[in-house]
Amino acid sequence: MTPVQRLAGAAGSRALDASYAAYYASIARADERGDGTVRHRLRPEVGDGTIEVTPLRGGIQIVRYDVAFTGGHRLAFAFPGDHFELEHCLEGRMTVSAAGAGTGDLRARSVALSPRGPLDGVVAHGDGERYRAVSITATWSGLESSLGGLAPLDDRPEGAARERYLNGSAALRPVAGPLEEIFVHRRSSPGRPLFLESRVMAALAALVDAQTVAAPPSDLALDDHEAAALRRVPEMLWRERHAPPGLEELARASSMSVRRLTRGFRALYGTPVMEFHRRRCLARAAALLVETDWPVQRIAHEVGYSSASNFGHAFRRDRGTTPARFRRAHS
């Protein structure tokens, strides 16, 4: 495991910029793209993958993670109360331990919003576990100033905000769509910064809307062992994606009834079991269309579809376009 580094300071401050520079230099080699994006490629002894940082106007930064750390990885942080971070995990898992908020995992298809107020703790990655995610960092005050007071970004009480930081919120899930578009968009063009800014604004719009969405009432209480079993379900489905188990088999493997499985999964993830799996497969396919030159048939098989035609139909229904057109638009 690499030595623990520490990030500290306010977004946009010299202190935080210096701590990020020292951190990236310790784990990666950097190269800059024409649009201002800096790609930090992990050193072989640290792991495999890249962390890409793209600055936008108004002190906003987009950070795109596609990393797997050899031996695991830990990173400490200490941010003041004005630090804003909105992160969407597309694949993998990152464990976060934060003072006043406890310990939790940011997992595939989940969204985390940092609370207002000072925040310090540690994030940890498992040995060799691929983590793909995208985050928006800025300051609360800077974002609200740029929005001109149109709507509050977050009106949650601090205690509730800290709890939701690690436990997630179903209301935040619409934010994932624009952030996923940022992750998969690889096309280098003069209009790329404007595209990225438009997706940031779409994510913030979804965040504003989330403040008016009340969490659905639920009398479902899950024991710790039940929650742990349900969190294993997405990986079970992914491992067996070419012949995915049905609900009865998943329920047996989770030592619960089908009804308990379906209700518990929806309480945790905000969506039915198979719908969650379908979206995960298509999200991975979207990334492969942009990041590789694999033919559609190979990508279809990689994400669990039996034929390119079945995959193409599902992709078009989900994304509103064909795989080929999606690749041309984002590559």
ZIKAUR-V660753 format. One record per backbone hydrogen bond with DSSP energy under -1.0 kcal/mol. CO is the residue of the C=O (numbers start at 1). NH is the residue of the N-H. Records with the same first field share a line. If there is no record, write none. Layout:
CO: NH, NH
//
This chain:
5: 76
7: 78
10: 13
13: 17
14: 18
15: 19
16: 20
17: 21
18: 22
19: 23
20: 24
21: 25
22: 26
24: 28
27: 43
29: 41
31: 39
33: 36
37: 33
38: 53
39: 31
40: 51
41: 29
43: 46, 47
46: 70
48: 68
49: 42
50: 66
51: 40
52: 64
53: 38
54: 62
60: 56
61: 137
62: 54
63: 135
64: 52
65: 133
66: 50
67: 131
68: 48
69: 72, 128
73: 125
75: 123
76: 7
77: 121
78: 9
79: 119
80: 83
81: 117
82: 140
84: 138
85: 114
86: 136
87: 112
88: 134
89: 109
91: 132
94: 106
95: 124
96: 104
97: 122
98: 101, 102
102: 98
104: 96
106: 94
107: 110
110: 89
112: 87
119: 79
120: 99
121: 77
122: 97
123: 75
124: 95
125: 73
126: 129
131: 67
132: 90, 91
133: 65
134: 88
135: 63
136: 86
137: 61
138: 84
139: 143
140: 144
141: 145
142: 146
143: 147
144: 149
147: 150
157: 161
158: 162
159: 163
160: 164
161: 165
163: 167
164: 168
169: 172
170: 173
172: 175
173: 176
175: 179
176: 180
177: 181
178: 182
179: 183
180: 184
181: 185
189: 192
191: 195
192: 196
193: 197
194: 198
195: 199
196: 200
197: 201
198: 202
199: 203
200: 204
201: 205
202: 206
203: 207
204: 208
205: 209
206: 210
208: 211
209: 212
210: 213
223: 227
224: 228
225: 229
226: 230
227: 231
232: 236
233: 237
234: 238
235: 239
236: 240
238: 241
240: 243
246: 250
247: 251
248: 252
249: 253
250: 254
251: 256
252: 255
257: 261
258: 262
259: 263
260: 264
261: 265
262: 266
263: 267
264: 268
265: 269
266: 270
272: 276
273: 277
274: 278
275: 279
276: 280
277: 281
278: 282
279: 283
280: 284
281: 285
282: 286
283: 287
284: 288
285: 289
286: 290
287: 291
288: 292
295: 299
296: 300
297: 301
298: 302
299: 303
300: 305
301: 304
307: 311
308: 312
309: 313
310: 314
311: 315
312: 316
313: 317
314: 318
315: 319
316: 320
322: 326
323: 327
324: 328
325: 329
326: 330
327: 331
330: 186, 187
//
